[in-house]
Amino acid sequence: MKKIITFIFAFAIFFTLTACSGNDTPSETRRRTPTNQSDTQSANNSALNDNSDNSDNSDNENTPSENLQSNIIISGDFGEIIEFGGMNWLVLDKRDGEVLLLSEEILKYDKRYSKETPETTWETSYMREYLNSEFFDETFTDEEKARIKQVTLTNEDNQWFGASGGNDTTDNVFLLSLAEVVRYFGDSGQLDEPPGTPEELTYEYLEDEFDSARIASRPDGLGGSLWLLRSPGISNARVAYVGTYGGIYPRGEGINMFGGVRPALWLSL
């Protein structure tokens, strides 16, 4: 009897141990799947870091980002966005190994077109002085400056009101003119064929199907804003501009007003 009890007791212990072992899952085989954006980003960063160990590949001397940037600069196709001088620029034109660039965003909104003068042209404006000295020197390195082409600008009279555009100028950096805005952003013919007499157009502006292409945003994220041109307005006491919603205002606003600045320049590729 004693042997039977001992045998039953031993069998019960063996059965219990076997059952417990069968229900246990080894922890080292589990892997947590990312369940939110932060976790997903961490996983992606981890994968990038793992791949960085193989970055010294003799078959690829440049990193992918360097190759991409090189391709963008070399391409310079119309409407393309390229980076130069630490900011983004819109390609407006390309010729003879050079591209015309316009800042993608309004870069400044605390500058006047002119200071303490009742009338001015682009040649004598504070804006021209600022862009070709302070802005030029503080924005670009010596190497970048060497790639910016000095160009002679034709400063046309106002097409609607006849105000003088002044002398031609030679500049590194400049603002677009009325004629250049319609040339590069779309021409409905209204600038060169005014829809009325100067008297009738005093409070009018140029609105067409290309307005949306001319809208520019502010870098502070507060939406769109007007941006200044270098052409005179209804007189030399005013300066033409592009409105917040993309309309063109040949009549302009006072030259001492604060306005958005979208610099333009010709860059050697």
Secondary structure, DSSP 4 states (H G I P E B T S, - for coil): -HHHHHHHHHHHHHHHHHHHHHT---GGG--PPP-SHHHHHHHHHHHHHHHHTT---TT--S-HHHHHHHHHHHH--TT-EEEETTEEEEEEEEETTEEEEEESS--EEEEES-SS-S---GGG-HHHHHIIIIIHHHHS-HHHHHHEEPEEEP-PPPTTT-----S-EEESSBPPPHHHHHHHH---STTTS-SS-TTTTTT--B--TTHHHH--B-TTSS-B--EEEEEE-SSTTEEEEE-TTS-EEEEEEETTSEEEE--EEEEE-
